[in-house]
Amino acid sequence: MKMIQAIIRPEKLDDVKKGLEDGGFVPMTIIEVKGRGEQKGIQLEYRGTKMEVDLLPKVKIELVVKDPDVAKAIGIIRGSARTGRVGDGKLFILPVERMLKVRTEEEWS
């Protein structure tokens, strides 16, 4: 099993959730985060004064998938989150040793 962590633009969350759900990936965790990438933030103008915004709002999606489904989930996330502009996000794929359900005590490894 693998955990996919996707950091995406907040405005693309609904598209990614819908794509994952349509692809059979329903369980996920969504976390509001702030971060910056290669663009190192943006410059905004507020009441005539320029301001540097160093950390931009992002959304982190975490889901655990079986090894054969990793490529499919990655494809869905990339296709749904892409705008073609800097700041579209990043994906991280991590190994998962075990997964246990609290309520039913089911276990997968």
Backbone as CSV, one residue per row, in Angstrom:
resi,resn,N_x,N_y,N_z,CA_x,CA_y,CA_z,C_x,C_y,C_z
1,MET,0.846,-1.182,0.000,0.000,0.000,0.000,0.883,1.234,0.000
2,LYS,0.328,2.312,-0.512,1.038,3.581,-0.558,0.122,4.697,-0.069
3,MET,0.740,5.705,0.566,0.010,6.919,0.900,0.384,7.963,-0.135
4,ILE,-0.624,8.558,-0.719,-0.410,9.663,-1.653,-0.744,10.939,-0.912
5,GLN,0.216,11.861,-0.884,-0.006,13.192,-0.329,0.050,14.161,-1.504
6,ALA,-1.024,14.854,-1.734,-1.102,15.815,-2.838,-1.321,17.203,-2.253
7,ILE,-0.458,18.126,-2.628,-0.622,19.524,-2.221,-1.031,20.284,-3.472
8,ILE,-2.237,20.876,-3.410,-2.830,21.482,-4.607,-3.383,22.869,-4.293
9,ARG,-3.807,23.559,-5.353,-4.487,24.851,-5.203,-5.869,24.625,-4.568
10,PRO,-6.281,25.483,-3.637,-7.603,25.302,-3.007,-8.755,25.291,-4.001
11,GLU,-8.653,26.084,-5.056,-9.758,26.158,-6.016,-9.907,24.892,-6.857
12,LYS,-8.936,23.994,-6.802,-9.008,22.741,-7.557,-9.484,21.570,-6.699
13,LEU,-9.751,21.810,-5.419,-10.133,20.728,-4.509,-11.381,19.987,-4.985
14,ASP,-12.426,20.691,-5.339,-13.670,20.022,-5.755,-13.443,19.157,-6.992
15,ASP,-12.638,19.643,-7.949,-12.346,18.868,-9.156,-11.590,17.583,-8.808
16,VAL,-10.611,17.697,-7.920,-9.816,16.528,-7.538,-10.669,15.539,-6.752
17,LYS,-11.461,16.025,-5.788,-12.339,15.140,-5.022,-13.299,14.385,-5.932
18,LYS,-13.917,15.093,-6.863,-14.872,14.473,-7.794,-14.169,13.429,-8.655
19,GLY,-12.989,13.771,-9.172,-12.244,12.827,-10.001,-11.859,11.573,-9.237
20,LEU,-11.373,11.755,-8.005,-11.000,10.604,-7.192,-12.219,9.745,-6.856
21,GLU,-13.317,10.387,-6.501,-14.537,9.650,-6.179,-15.027,8.860,-7.390
22,ASP,-15.045,9.497,-8.554,-15.461,8.812,-9.778,-14.534,7.642,-10.108
23,GLY,-13.260,7.744,-9.705,-12.291,6.684,-9.945,-12.300,5.596,-8.887
24,GLY,-13.177,5.719,-7.882,-13.285,4.694,-6.858,-12.460,4.953,-5.610
25,PHE,-11.898,6.150,-5.497,-11.093,6.509,-4.324,-11.894,7.485,-3.467
26,VAL,-12.672,6.957,-2.533,-13.556,7.795,-1.729,-12.907,8.256,-0.426
27,PRO,-12.304,7.345,0.377,-11.725,7.794,1.654,-10.504,8.677,1.440
28,MET,-10.477,9.817,2.099,-9.335,10.724,2.014,-9.390,11.693,3.182
29,THR,-8.250,12.292,3.466,-8.159,13.325,4.487,-7.763,14.614,3.794
30,ILE,-8.408,15.721,4.168,-8.134,17.020,3.551,-7.704,17.990,4.641
31,ILE,-6.571,18.646,4.408,-6.005,19.551,5.398,-5.699,20.886,4.713
32,GLU,-6.107,21.988,5.326,-5.732,23.305,4.809,-4.328,23.618,5.307
33,VAL,-3.440,23.954,4.382,-2.047,24.237,4.722,-1.607,25.530,4.037
34,LYS,-0.445,26.018,4.405,0.185,27.147,3.722,1.583,26.718,3.316
35,GLY,2.049,27.243,2.212,3.381,26.867,1.765,3.835,27.739,0.609
36,ARG,5.024,27.418,0.160,5.559,28.112,-0.997,6.446,27.150,-1.759
37,GLY,6.568,27.403,-3.018,7.406,26.570,-3.864,8.474,27.418,-4.515
38,GLU,8.774,27.067,-5.735,9.830,27.772,-6.457,9.516,29.252,-6.677
39,GLN,8.235,29.601,-6.720,7.879,31.000,-6.975,8.134,31.889,-5.760
40,LYS,8.364,31.287,-4.584,8.683,32.022,-3.353,7.626,33.050,-2.975
41,GLY,6.372,32.736,-3.194,5.297,33.650,-2.833,4.901,34.543,-3.996
42,ILE,4.051,35.515,-3.702,3.573,36.442,-4.727,3.598,37.864,-4.176
43,GLN,3.419,38.830,-5.080,3.368,40.225,-4.673,1.954,40.742,-4.954
44,LEU,1.322,41.295,-3.926,-0.024,41.850,-4.052,0.024,43.352,-3.804
45,GLU,-0.997,44.039,-4.290,-1.109,45.464,-4.021,-2.361,45.693,-3.197
46,TYR,-2.212,46.319,-2.039,-3.327,46.592,-1.145,-3.327,48.073,-0.826
47,ARG,-4.372,48.776,-1.228,-4.508,50.216,-1.015,-3.277,50.982,-1.483
48,GLY,-2.791,50.585,-2.642,-1.668,51.289,-3.244,-0.301,50.883,-2.730
49,THR,-0.255,49.989,-1.781,1.021,49.533,-1.222,1.274,48.099,-1.650
50,LYS,2.486,47.837,-2.153,2.845,46.484,-2.550,3.252,45.677,-1.325
51,MET,2.744,44.437,-1.283,3.037,43.544,-0.163,3.514,42.204,-0.707
52,GLU,4.502,41.622,-0.033,4.957,40.274,-0.359,4.142,39.275,0.455
53,VAL,3.550,38.305,-0.203,2.864,37.227,0.470,3.738,35.994,0.289
54,ASP,4.417,35.624,1.363,5.423,34.573,1.312,4.819,33.177,1.316
55,LEU,3.794,32.947,2.122,3.152,31.646,2.225,1.760,31.708,1.628
56,LEU,1.507,30.837,0.670,0.226,30.830,-0.029,-0.664,29.709,0.490
57,PRO,-1.981,29.923,0.519,-2.888,28.863,0.969,-2.903,27.716,-0.037
58,LYS,-2.827,26.505,0.482,-2.886,25.286,-0.322,-3.773,24.286,0.403
59,VAL,-4.068,23.187,-0.252,-4.832,22.101,0.347,-4.003,20.832,0.205
60,LYS,-3.938,20.060,1.286,-3.227,18.785,1.257,-4.253,17.662,1.339
61,ILE,-4.183,16.761,0.375,-5.060,15.597,0.338,-4.198,14.368,0.627
62,GLU,-4.662,13.539,1.548,-3.957,12.299,1.851,-4.903,11.134,1.610
63,LEU,-4.425,10.115,0.892,-5.210,8.915,0.714,-4.275,7.715,0.624
64,VAL,-4.750,6.570,1.081,-3.984,5.334,1.032,-4.632,4.443,-0.018
65,VAL,-3.796,3.944,-0.932,-4.297,3.102,-2.021,-3.454,1.836,-2.122
66,LYS,-4.025,0.828,-2.716,-3.282,-0.413,-2.961,-2.251,-0.149,-4.065
67,ASP,-1.155,-0.887,-4.016,-0.054,-0.672,-4.963,-0.486,-0.640,-6.433
68,PRO,-1.361,-1.558,-6.888,-1.747,-1.521,-8.300,-2.560,-0.274,-8.700
69,ASP,-3.130,0.438,-7.712,-3.987,1.595,-7.993,-3.245,2.934,-7.930
70,VAL,-1.969,2.906,-7.586,-1.217,4.158,-7.394,-1.184,4.985,-8.670
71,ALA,-0.834,4.383,-9.784,-0.722,5.124,-11.049,-2.064,5.746,-11.451
72,LYS,-3.153,5.016,-11.241,-4.482,5.537,-11.574,-4.820,6.764,-10.722
73,ALA,-4.571,6.674,-9.403,-4.868,7.799,-8.504,-4.000,9.008,-8.847
74,ILE,-2.736,8.781,-9.133,-1.839,9.883,-9.507,-2.332,10.553,-10.778
75,GLY,-2.736,9.764,-11.751,-3.242,10.323,-13.009,-4.474,11.180,-12.806
76,ILE,-5.370,10.730,-11.941,-6.589,11.493,-11.653,-6.231,12.818,-10.989
77,ILE,-5.353,12.764,-9.990,-4.979,13.997,-9.278,-4.290,14.973,-10.214
78,ARG,-3.322,14.489,-10.974,-2.613,15.378,-11.911,-3.565,16.009,-12.917
79,GLY,-4.433,15.200,-13.486,-5.361,15.714,-14.486,-6.365,16.699,-13.921
80,SER,-6.804,16.476,-12.689,-7.824,17.339,-12.090,-7.248,18.601,-11.472
81,ALA,-5.982,18.561,-11.037,-5.397,19.698,-10.325,-4.622,20.643,-11.234
82,ARG,-4.284,20.211,-12.432,-3.407,20.991,-13.309,-4.103,22.210,-13.902
83,THR,-3.442,23.372,-13.777,-3.885,24.592,-14.466,-2.862,25.009,-15.506
84,GLY,-1.634,24.492,-15.371,-0.561,24.874,-16.271,0.233,26.073,-15.788
85,ARG,-0.121,26.588,-14.609,0.593,27.745,-14.059,1.477,27.297,-12.899
86,VAL,2.452,28.121,-12.576,3.318,27.851,-11.427,2.445,27.755,-10.181
87,GLY,2.736,26.780,-9.321,1.985,26.643,-8.080,0.872,25.612,-8.142
88,ASP,0.862,24.773,-9.179,-0.178,23.745,-9.286,-0.073,22.695,-8.195
89,GLY,1.122,22.481,-7.651,1.243,21.570,-6.525,2.279,20.487,-6.715
90,LYS,2.287,19.570,-5.751,3.228,18.455,-5.747,2.533,17.222,-5.193
91,LEU,3.062,16.050,-5.578,2.582,14.778,-5.054,3.746,14.038,-4.417
92,PHE,3.464,13.396,-3.296,4.447,12.584,-2.596,3.849,11.192,-2.420
93,ILE,4.632,10.168,-2.709,4.177,8.790,-2.579,5.027,8.126,-1.493
94,LEU,4.359,7.628,-0.440,5.055,7.051,0.710,4.592,5.612,0.938
95,PRO,5.494,4.733,1.360,5.058,3.367,1.680,4.236,3.340,2.966
96,VAL,3.247,2.462,3.002,2.422,2.274,4.201,2.621,0.829,4.644
97,GLU,3.086,0.660,5.854,3.368,-0.669,6.370,2.090,-1.412,6.757
98,ARG,1.229,-0.731,7.495,-0.025,-1.335,7.950,-1.098,-0.266,8.019
99,MET,-2.355,-0.705,7.867,-3.479,0.192,8.059,-4.506,-0.561,8.907
100,LEU,-4.952,0.085,9.979,-5.890,-0.554,10.894,-7.115,0.323,11.083
101,LYS,-8.285,-0.287,11.106,-9.518,0.445,11.392,-9.772,0.385,12.889
102,VAL,-10.104,1.505,13.474,-10.337,1.576,14.911,-11.637,0.863,15.287
103,ARG,-12.710,1.181,14.570,-14.034,0.658,14.933,-14.124,-0.852,14.758
104,THR,-13.698,-1.377,13.609,-13.905,-2.800,13.292,-12.689,-3.662,13.579
105,GLU,-11.567,-3.047,13.876,-10.305,-3.749,14.121,-9.799,-4.504,12.901
106,GLU,-10.310,-4.145,11.705,-9.784,-4.738,10.466,-8.351,-4.233,10.266
107,GLU,-7.554,-5.056,9.585,-6.174,-4.669,9.333,-5.758,-5.074,7.925
108,TRP,-5.041,-4.169,7.260,-4.471,-4.450,5.944,-2.972,-4.232,6.024
109,SER,-2.239,-5.037,5.302,-0.795,-4.806,5.229,-0.271,-5.162,3.857
